[in-house]
């Protein structure tokens, strides 16, 4: 009964809507996620090829400097949402294919990696700079690891060095990874270490094939899942009386999210890990309540106007949000 119940939220003709040709990225994901097509299926391959012809991806690649970066060669993060790491993340989210241009951008990103395996947003100016012991910004590392894996760099020694850093820097006592920017006020949160950052890292680690996860990574994933469940996904803020408080912004679903997160992103990660727990019910209820009468979900949070290309329209029915909502419900039920 529970396994079948998610389909009652599948509105009439919604799959047909998600499979329309005007958004090949969502169509591609729908073919794999809901129609169970294999990656070598001819329609899947054709759809992924169409992704590279979309206006968004073409505009991003058009803005790329011939040397591989976007905007600033010495800063991978600023200006926000237009710099190199943001564009690589968008390309991965849209399921772009690895191309020579993207490979050039990845090589540029690796110039920001320190000898520890960690990434900082400023490109080191000397060998001494590569020895930096500053260890913060697990959201940077998480998003970088996510798109490195998507573009086929999992086995690259530099990616493995990044993963090894995450294993060693992980806090076995408190969970998560320490960051200087979090929390601003420790009395107002439950997790000691950055909650959004841990979501980004968990998403990346969850994308590593199970058979390629080390014992340590497997342990980290298990611990982080439990932290998320303890916080009922989005209730990690602390009231003055010590009770839990929801993160209201996490109920305004968006795509893409960059360093931010929301309920759908977390539920999709948990679905990837095949986690089903009653402590997810509150967040599942939020997803169900947000569904419109026509069976679709709206885009409520957007970075349009800040990124090189706009993705859908705020306040309107969203194929991205609808796809992610259905994935969350399918994973839970």
Helices and strands as residue ranges (DSSP letters): H 2-5, G 6-9, H 14-18, H 24-33, H 42-51, H 55-63, H 84-93, H 100-110, G 129-131, H 138-150, H 157-169, G 186-188, H 195-206, G 210-212, H 215-230, E 237-238, E 244-245, G 248-251, H 263-272, G 278-280, H 281-290, H 319-332
